Amino acid sequence: MFGTYLMRELTNRKKHTAIIAIGMALAIALVIIVNGVAAGVRDAQSSVLASVYGVGTDITVSQTPVAPTGDGAGQRPSFDFGAADGQTTDGSTSLSQSRLAVDRDTTTFDSTTLETVLAVDNVSAGTATLSLSNTSFNGQIPDITQTQEGTAAAGPTDGGAPRGGGPDGGGGSSFDVDSFTVEGIDVAGVAVGPLTSATLTDGRTFESTDSAASVVVVDSAYATTAGVAVGDTLAIGGTDFEVIGLVTSGTSDAATASNTYIPLGVAQAVSGLDGQVSSIYVQASSSEAITQVQSDIETALPDATVQTQADLASSVSGSLSTASTLVAGLGTWLSILVLAAAFLIAVLFTISGVTRRTREFGTLKAIGWSNRRIVGQVAGESVVQGAIGGAVGVAVGLIGLLAVNLAAPTLSAGTTADAASAAGFGGRGGGGGPAAATQVAATTDIVLQAPVTVPIILIAVGLALLGGIIAGVFGGWRAARLRPAEALRSIS
């Protein structure tokens, strides 16, 4: 009886059913699309962080940067040349020097700190790294002796430019500064850290026997820029390193954390930072233990900066950050407002339908239908209407996600660090001004893909049914208040 009456009412009131179902479908479709895009943005953000910090990295530990001091700590790197340095040919002197040092905004700390971190409860793995920048200076300057002789020959009233000097014979200078990043890592095969997310494309990766060898693994993109391949040599800090392998990010849309990777001990020795590291990457035993591990590390190392992946996500900039903010803010509130509107439409149309059926419900009560049965009948109709809207909404939502994936919008992303990189070019008897810059640890374009997740679909269907239940409760309450006498008056 219930099913027969239900089908008759839904088919006889097609317009009423269609309006409620369409409103619910649009709301459910929007919820699915917004949540799918949000999940895609989170996945994209995770791929950027994984490329920089490594697969499995839950927490990073670093030292809070300190202000520059008079002893040279925290100062920009400088190049010092003596009077006897360089080679003089054809009236110009060629100078060349390479420096391997930490960035000015980075503070190193003792590598024994890793032992303190590994002793914390629920820490399953950890490794230390040393982040460096290799800056090479190559330049030509006029030979000072010839310049002075040329000036004397010209005389104080000659008014001409000094003769001799630069490559063009006009006293000019030519300078070239090249810089790339170097990451000293533990080659023992620790399953956490910046290189764990990279994929080998040529050659080989590190082995345990490479801990004291002058070997380097190079990011594929940088290798192309620098014109190096497996088997070539690359000068780092004035030492020639053999290129043993090329790597790329584990995700095709992201770059690796550094241009080059060398064994940690070798990096410490070449840079003159024996026993020093700049970061520690930590893996917790479970996601539930991350907060506890972070708190315990902060207690054990009060001067350190301890960040989780959630904290590090705030460093992702570019259009990816904009999309994340948009989805988290506007998208969520828009979904809530549309759902509320769909629920309100369902309630109002259900109450309106009950009012138009006064004769029907009054007659049913007059022939013996109880209030409970009438409420159940109205609620059942509303739930079915909500279920129809939910099914249509799921289909529309899946089509929307498919459209997003086919469009494949590209988001730019970068992990930024306010670093002052550059060098002061000062020699004995003269100096050059330093130039500040902002370093980007990794910059990449990521194709947004919105995944389809079963939990979101189930939640969407649940919301549609909830909307039907809410409408049915209000409609049933209205129907239960009708009296048989109203039906008799309506008939007469």
Buried (B, 14 or more C-beta within 10 A) or exposed (E): EEEEEBEEBBEEBEEBBEBBBBBBBBBBBBBBBBBBBBBBBBBBBBBBBBBBBBBBBBBBBBBEBEEEEEEEEBBBBBBEBEEEBBEBEEBBBBBBBBBBBBBBBBBBBEBEBBEBBBEBEBBBBBBBBBBBBBBBBBBBBBBEEBBEBBBEEBEEEEEEEBBBBBBEEEBBBEEEBEBBBBBBBBBEEBEBBBBBBBBBEBBEBBEEEBBEBBBBBBBBBBBEEBEBEBEBEBEBBEBEBBBBBBBBBBBEBBBBBBBBBBBBBBBBBBBEBEEBBBBBBBBBBEEEBBEBBBEBBBEBBEEBBBBBBEEBBEBBBBBBBEBBEBBBEEBBEEBEEBBEEBBBBBBBBBBEBBEEBBBBBBBBBBEEBEBEBBBBBBBBBBBBBBBBBBBBBBBBBBEBBEEBBEEEBEBBBBBBBEBBBBBBBBBEEEEEEBEEEEBBBBBBBBBBBBBBBEEBBEBBBEBBBBBBBBBBBBBBBBBBEBEBEBBEEEEE
